[in-house]
Amino acid sequence: MTTSSDNAFTKSVAALVARINDVTQTKESLFEQAEVYFQGAQSQQRVILQLTKVVEEKYKDIEAAKNVIQRNHLRELYNDAKKDLKVETAIQDRLRYVRLKCLNEVCIDIVKLCEGKNWQETQLKSAKVLTTLLLICPTQGKNVAQSHQRCKPLYKAVLSLRLLDEMLASQYVENEYIVSRYNLSSRFSKPPASFGALNLFQKDVAVPLISAALMQDIGMQHPEIQRLLKGADGALDPYRVLEKEVRVPLLIMNHEQTIEYVSQGLGTGHFEEENDDSDDYTLRKDRFDKSESNRARLLRSMLDGAIKPKEALGSTIKAAQIYTSIVLSTKPNFNFEDLPKATRVVIHSAQIGALTLNSAESLQKIVGYFPPGFGVVFCAANDDDNKPNEFSYGLVNTLNPIQVNEPNCLVVSSLGEIYPKGEQCTIRSQQNLYFEQVYNQFSTLTPAILDAVAQKIATELDQPKNRVAIPRGWSPYSYFYFKKQQNLWVKSKD
């Protein structure tokens, strides 16, 4: 996915992806932790139930005791049983706290990576994350589905957060808990160093939202679902298109197991201060427990609301989920040039009632037709005969285009002087070869010009040489492979 020569930002994005969903010897990634939990959850629950049953039986024995000596002996057995239950509960709680801590740490690092000290810096940092995620994924070959699957949770998390901000700014969100913690003037702050350094919105809203985006499909790690996907002998392609009679029950099972994991496998945090028996300690602990309970309740409501979203909160997760599933598709027929259709699919989903139209339109406002990381092929039209006399390759690298069909790009290669390499510019719809009317203008170019264009593409961008047709879009994966070409933000200080 990445190489040792990647720049620092690319490495930081790839490292976050690995912490979320990777294969490690120590089972440290979030998805591996869930896999381990699901494998042992039933046996752990049986142990707790059995020990609880023993405690109850010992208590009944005490009540049935016939004399003081027998009662004292049975009370010792009862206390031993309670101790065993307490020890086992503590062991399981420690494992749960570790999982929750790892998730919170990932969420904090996502906030640090995609948010800045103001709205403008936040949009730039988020665009860098989304662009990088798309560009570290191959667009052809046997590893496409696997790479896309690994990058989906982080992509969806960042996009969900930006979408919620847009929905809040447009006053589409009615959830009182979220609205009460939203203040535009204090929404962004210095990137946090720890959970305690997060501002109120980041701690109480952003972290649960990111958690929901990361955990939405965590139930897929359940052994039974893995058997359905891969077959009993592991020989089936888990990314194959499933029949409806298999897909629908699988999605229901995924949601059930996801709720099980966030409720029992993660739960709420533990107040770590030592008890000093003061009123202030009790107040701080009560405040902590209440905040943890509120965040856990919000996380679950987001996951539940995304199933059949009728409100802004569930629709935020759902819209990002649909969009991400297209941009980072795991389907066998994935075609990079289909990516500009993603927002229109989200809009259509809203029109048929799968989510709110406000959320779909807000998402389209953020990403436009052309997702960050998409390669745009464009020309400079001749004002006299309306035919192209220049041909350039651009790479979409920002969010919030002024017009949804006119992306803002960095020019990475050009056959003319009007749009020199390294310039940032907005590509008008009448220049963009993705649109059929503009593409058809190239049918008038001479074979010599087409050959020159194809040669330049092959040489500079590591694209296949094609003398027959000019592409309507291009995949920058090979271009982005080299460290010197990974800083796609000409005004970026880093």
GIZIHU-V194804 format. One record per helix or strand of 2 or more residues. SS is the DSSP state (a for helix, b for strand). FROM is the first residue (numbers start at 1). LEN is the number of residues. Records with the same first field share a line. If there is no record, write none. Layout:
SS=FROM-LEN ; FROM-LEN
This chain:
a=8-13 ; 30-35 ; 68-47 ; 119-17 ; 144-26 ; 176-5 ; 184-3 ; 195-3 ; 200-16 ; 218-4 ; 223-8 ; 244-23 ; 279-27 ; 312-16 ; 336-16 ; 357-11 ; 436-9 ; 447-15 ; 477-4 ; 483-3
b=374-8 ; 388-9 ; 408-7 ; 424-3 ; 473-3
